[in-house]
């Protein structure tokens, strides 16, 4: 590493680039935006323009970030890390859940290595701690490219958090009990994500699934699978028992039958009210 400001409390492009130890991720285009609508949207534009695999887009603030099922992810300035990585693998849509699982593992490993915090992973894309949401992942395929978006709460002003969210969200500096350097965390996420991505390309899907299970807060829980269309007839209750080879979640109903669920179909809730 060169002359980095190790304790800078805001994202800095030079610090990110100096801290990178990757072969691919962050080695194409590397952009840092003070404010952007969505890092995933920017990555999609770069994909259409022919940007190389490994391109990295990071923002200090997102004004129209996206979550699953059209939800909006908005971050105040410097309150979180919003980042997207552009990749170009030959992976069919049916393997998107595996990409999301691999990314969850990578983020959990990076946070544990740098911050000393063990996160939990809620299927399919939530990062959790102590029953509260800390971040999320959104993998999309604009054209033939793959965009992996990651949003993490870094520091929040508790006084500005709406009452209905205070018991539902948390942030890394609160969990660590100390200031964290976001540029170093971005570089660590890139390092661990590249490792998981290469494993996926090498066909090591089961190793990724096994690692995801290590961090899982979903498996073994009684859950309610809720149809996003509001069709109660499609709601399913049962125990989350396993992850299929595709990355789908296996639910065992009370009659012993099993249902395999893909990520785009459902919203997952625990029957006991805990964060699953």
NUDOFI-120521 format. One record per residue (C-alpha): x, y, z; residue number from 1. Coordinates in steps of 0.25 Angstrom, whole numbers. Example, Ala and Ser with C-alpha at 12.3 -4.5 7.8 and 13.67 -1.06 7.14 Angstrom:
BEGIN
+-------+-------+-------+-----+
|    px |    py |    pz | num |
+-------+-------+-------+-----+
|    49 |   -18 |    31 |   1 |
|    55 |    -4 |    29 |   2 |
+-------+-------+-------+-----+
end
This chain:
BEGIN
+-------+-------+-------+-----+
|    px |    py |    pz | num |
+-------+-------+-------+-----+
|     0 |     0 |     0 |   1 |
|     5 |    14 |    -3 |   2 |
|     2 |    27 |     5 |   3 |
|   -12 |    24 |     9 |   4 |
|   -20 |    32 |    19 |   5 |
|   -24 |    19 |    27 |   6 |
|   -34 |    26 |    36 |   7 |
|   -42 |    35 |    26 |   8 |
|   -56 |    34 |    30 |   9 |
|   -62 |    36 |    16 |  10 |
|   -60 |    28 |     3 |  11 |
|   -48 |    32 |    -5 |  12 |
|   -45 |    26 |   -19 |  13 |
|   -30 |    27 |   -17 |  14 |
|   -31 |    20 |    -4 |  15 |
|   -40 |     9 |   -10 |  16 |
|   -30 |     7 |   -22 |  17 |
|   -18 |     6 |   -13 |  18 |
|   -24 |    -4 |    -4 |  19 |
|   -29 |   -13 |   -15 |  20 |
|   -22 |   -27 |   -16 |  21 |
|   -31 |   -33 |   -26 |  22 |
|   -28 |   -37 |   -40 |  23 |
|   -41 |   -34 |   -47 |  24 |
|   -51 |   -26 |   -38 |  25 |
|   -48 |   -11 |   -38 |  26 |
|   -37 |   -13 |   -49 |  27 |
|   -46 |    -8 |   -60 |  28 |
|   -54 |     5 |   -58 |  29 |
|   -53 |    10 |   -44 |  30 |
|   -63 |    21 |   -41 |  31 |
|   -66 |    29 |   -28 |  32 |
|   -79 |    38 |   -28 |  33 |
|   -82 |    48 |   -17 |  34 |
|   -97 |    46 |   -21 |  35 |
|  -103 |    37 |   -31 |  36 |
|  -117 |    31 |   -33 |  37 |
|  -113 |    17 |   -33 |  38 |
|   -99 |    10 |   -34 |  39 |
|  -106 |    -2 |   -41 |  40 |
|  -113 |     7 |   -51 |  41 |
|   -99 |    13 |   -54 |  42 |
|   -93 |     0 |   -56 |  43 |
|  -104 |    -4 |   -65 |  44 |
|  -100 |     8 |   -74 |  45 |
|   -86 |     4 |   -74 |  46 |
|   -89 |   -10 |   -78 |  47 |
|   -97 |    -5 |   -90 |  48 |
|   -85 |     4 |   -93 |  49 |
|   -75 |    -8 |   -93 |  50 |
|   -68 |    -6 |   -80 |  51 |
|   -59 |   -17 |   -76 |  52 |
|   -62 |   -28 |   -65 |  53 |
|   -58 |   -24 |   -52 |  54 |
|   -63 |    -9 |   -53 |  55 |
|   -66 |    -3 |   -39 |  56 |
|   -76 |     8 |   -36 |  57 |
|   -76 |    13 |   -22 |  58 |
|   -85 |    25 |   -16 |  59 |
|   -85 |    33 |    -4 |  60 |
|  -100 |    35 |    -5 |  61 |
|  -111 |    28 |   -13 |  62 |
|  -124 |    35 |   -16 |  63 |
|  -131 |    24 |   -23 |  64 |
|  -124 |    11 |   -20 |  65 |
|  -133 |    -2 |   -23 |  66 |
|  -136 |   -14 |   -14 |  67 |
|  -143 |   -26 |   -18 |  68 |
|  -157 |   -25 |   -23 |  69 |
|  -156 |   -11 |   -26 |  70 |
|  -153 |    -6 |   -12 |  71 |
|  -145 |     7 |   -11 |  72 |
|  -132 |     8 |    -4 |  73 |
|  -128 |    22 |     0 |  74 |
|  -115 |    26 |     8 |  75 |
|  -112 |    39 |    14 |  76 |
|   -98 |    45 |    11 |  77 |
|   -87 |    36 |    16 |  78 |
|   -97 |    28 |    24 |  79 |
|   -94 |    15 |    17 |  80 |
|   -86 |     8 |     6 |  81 |
|   -93 |     7 |    -8 |  82 |
|   -85 |    -1 |   -18 |  83 |
|   -88 |    -9 |   -31 |  84 |
|   -78 |   -18 |   -38 |  85 |
|   -80 |   -21 |   -53 |  86 |
|   -76 |   -35 |   -58 |  87 |
|   -78 |   -43 |   -71 |  88 |
|   -79 |   -58 |   -68 |  89 |
|   -87 |   -67 |   -76 |  90 |
|   -97 |   -71 |   -65 |  91 |
|  -112 |   -73 |   -68 |  92 |
|  -123 |   -66 |   -60 |  93 |
|  -126 |   -78 |   -53 |  94 |
|  -112 |   -77 |   -46 |  95 |
|  -115 |   -63 |   -40 |  96 |
|  -118 |   -68 |   -26 |  97 |
|  -104 |   -74 |   -26 |  98 |
|   -98 |   -61 |   -29 |  99 |
|  -106 |   -54 |   -18 | 100 |
|  -102 |   -65 |    -8 | 101 |
|   -87 |   -64 |   -12 | 102 |
|   -88 |   -49 |   -10 | 103 |
|   -94 |   -50 |     3 | 104 |
|   -83 |   -59 |     8 | 105 |
|   -73 |   -50 |     2 | 106 |
|   -78 |   -38 |    10 | 107 |
|   -80 |   -46 |    23 | 108 |
|   -65 |   -50 |    22 | 109 |
|   -60 |   -36 |    18 | 110 |
|   -68 |   -30 |    30 | 111 |
|   -63 |   -41 |    39 | 112 |
|   -48 |   -39 |    35 | 113 |
|   -48 |   -24 |    35 | 114 |
|   -58 |   -20 |    46 | 115 |
|   -59 |   -33 |    55 | 116 |
|   -74 |   -34 |    53 | 117 |
|   -81 |   -47 |    49 | 118 |
|   -93 |   -44 |    41 | 119 |
|  -104 |   -53 |    38 | 120 |
|  -110 |   -56 |    24 | 121 |
|  -125 |   -56 |    22 | 122 |
|  -129 |   -63 |     9 | 123 |
|  -127 |   -58 |    -1 | 124 |
|  -121 |   -44 |     0 | 125 |
|  -121 |   -38 |    14 | 126 |
|  -109 |   -35 |    23 | 127 |
|  -113 |   -36 |    37 | 128 |
|  -108 |   -34 |    52 | 129 |
|  -115 |   -37 |    64 | 130 |
|  -129 |   -39 |    57 | 131 |
|  -127 |   -25 |    50 | 132 |
|  -124 |   -22 |    36 | 133 |
|  -111 |   -16 |    33 | 134 |
|  -110 |   -17 |    17 | 135 |
|  -115 |   -24 |     5 | 136 |
|  -111 |   -29 |    -9 | 137 |
|  -117 |   -28 |   -22 | 138 |
|  -112 |   -36 |   -34 | 139 |
|  -117 |   -32 |   -48 | 140 |
|  -114 |   -36 |   -62 | 141 |
|  -115 |   -24 |   -72 | 142 |
|  -113 |   -30 |   -85 | 143 |
|  -102 |   -41 |   -85 | 144 |
|   -95 |   -34 |   -73 | 145 |
|   -96 |   -37 |   -58 | 146 |
|   -97 |   -25 |   -48 | 147 |
|   -96 |   -28 |   -33 | 148 |
|  -101 |   -17 |   -24 | 149 |
|   -97 |   -16 |   -10 | 150 |
|  -103 |    -6 |     1 | 151 |
|   -98 |    -6 |    15 | 152 |
|  -102 |     3 |    27 | 153 |
|   -89 |     9 |    32 | 154 |
|   -92 |    20 |    41 | 155 |
|  -106 |    25 |    44 | 156 |
|  -112 |    36 |    53 | 157 |
|  -121 |    29 |    63 | 158 |
|  -129 |    42 |    65 | 159 |
|  -132 |    42 |    50 | 160 |
|  -137 |    28 |    49 | 161 |
|  -152 |    27 |    48 | 162 |
|  -159 |    20 |    60 | 163 |
|  -164 |     8 |    52 | 164 |
|  -149 |     5 |    47 | 165 |
|  -142 |     7 |    60 | 166 |
|  -143 |    -8 |    65 | 167 |
|  -142 |   -13 |    50 | 168 |
|  -128 |    -7 |    45 | 169 |
|  -114 |    -6 |    50 | 170 |
|  -101 |    -1 |    45 | 171 |
|   -86 |    -6 |    45 | 172 |
|   -80 |     5 |    54 | 173 |
|   -91 |     3 |    64 | 174 |
|   -88 |   -12 |    64 | 175 |
|   -73 |   -10 |    64 | 176 |
|   -73 |     1 |    75 | 177 |
|   -63 |     9 |    67 | 178 |
|   -61 |    17 |    55 | 179 |
|   -58 |     9 |    42 | 180 |
|   -51 |    13 |    29 | 181 |
|   -61 |    11 |    18 | 182 |
|   -50 |    11 |     6 | 183 |
|   -43 |    -1 |    13 | 184 |
|   -56 |    -8 |    14 | 185 |
|   -60 |    -7 |     0 | 186 |
|   -46 |   -12 |    -4 | 187 |
|   -48 |   -24 |     6 | 188 |
|   -62 |   -27 |     0 | 189 |
|   -56 |   -27 |   -14 | 190 |
|   -45 |   -37 |   -10 | 191 |
|   -54 |   -47 |    -4 | 192 |
|   -65 |   -45 |   -15 | 193 |
|   -54 |   -48 |   -25 | 194 |
|   -50 |   -61 |   -18 | 195 |
|   -65 |   -65 |   -17 | 196 |
|   -67 |   -62 |   -32 | 197 |
|   -55 |   -70 |   -37 | 198 |
|   -60 |   -81 |   -28 | 199 |
|   -74 |   -80 |   -35 | 200 |
|   -67 |   -80 |   -49 | 201 |
|   -59 |   -92 |   -45 | 202 |
|   -72 |  -100 |   -42 | 203 |
|   -70 |  -100 |   -27 | 204 |
|   -85 |   -97 |   -24 | 205 |
|   -86 |  -106 |   -12 | 206 |
|   -75 |   -99 |    -5 | 207 |
|   -82 |   -86 |    -7 | 208 |
|   -95 |   -92 |    -2 | 209 |
|   -88 |   -98 |    10 | 210 |
|   -81 |   -85 |    14 | 211 |
|   -95 |   -78 |    13 | 212 |
|  -101 |   -88 |    22 | 213 |
|   -90 |   -84 |    32 | 214 |
|   -95 |   -70 |    33 | 215 |
|  -110 |   -73 |    31 | 216 |
|  -121 |   -68 |    40 | 217 |
|  -132 |   -74 |    31 | 218 |
|  -130 |   -89 |    31 | 219 |
|  -137 |   -97 |    43 | 220 |
|  -147 |   -86 |    44 | 221 |
|  -162 |   -87 |    43 | 222 |
|  -165 |   -77 |    32 | 223 |
|  -177 |   -71 |    24 | 224 |
|  -174 |   -70 |     9 | 225 |
|  -183 |   -58 |     5 | 226 |
|  -187 |   -55 |   -10 | 227 |
|  -183 |   -41 |   -14 | 228 |
|  -196 |   -40 |   -22 | 229 |
|  -204 |   -41 |    -9 | 230 |
|  -210 |   -54 |   -14 | 231 |
|  -212 |   -61 |     0 | 232 |
|  -215 |   -75 |    -7 | 233 |
|  -200 |   -75 |   -11 | 234 |
|  -195 |   -73 |     3 | 235 |
|  -187 |   -84 |     9 | 236 |
|  -184 |   -88 |    23 | 237 |
|  -173 |   -98 |    27 | 238 |
|  -159 |  -100 |    32 | 239 |
|  -147 |   -94 |    24 | 240 |
|  -139 |  -107 |    23 | 241 |
|  -128 |  -106 |    12 | 242 |
|  -122 |   -99 |     0 | 243 |
|  -123 |  -106 |   -14 | 244 |
|  -112 |  -107 |   -23 | 245 |
|  -118 |   -95 |   -31 | 246 |
|  -118 |   -86 |   -19 | 247 |
|  -133 |   -88 |   -17 | 248 |
|  -139 |   -89 |    -3 | 249 |
|  -145 |  -102 |     1 | 250 |
|  -157 |  -101 |    10 | 251 |
|  -163 |  -113 |    17 | 252 |
|  -178 |  -112 |    19 | 253 |
|  -185 |  -118 |    31 | 254 |
|  -190 |  -130 |    23 | 255 |
|  -175 |  -133 |    20 | 256 |
|  -175 |  -129 |     5 | 257 |
|  -164 |  -119 |     0 | 258 |
|  -165 |  -107 |    -8 | 259 |
|  -154 |  -101 |   -16 | 260 |
|  -154 |   -86 |   -16 | 261 |
|  -147 |   -76 |   -25 | 262 |
|  -143 |   -62 |   -21 | 263 |
|  -152 |   -54 |   -30 | 264 |
|  -165 |   -61 |   -25 | 265 |
|  -166 |   -58 |   -10 | 266 |
|  -164 |   -50 |     2 | 267 |
|  -160 |   -58 |    14 | 268 |
|  -165 |   -55 |    29 | 269 |
|  -162 |   -63 |    41 | 270 |
|  -174 |   -68 |    49 | 271 |
|  -169 |   -64 |    62 | 272 |
|  -166 |   -50 |    58 | 273 |
|  -151 |   -51 |    58 | 274 |
|  -142 |   -47 |    46 | 275 |
|  -141 |   -60 |    38 | 276 |
+-------+-------+-------+-----+
end
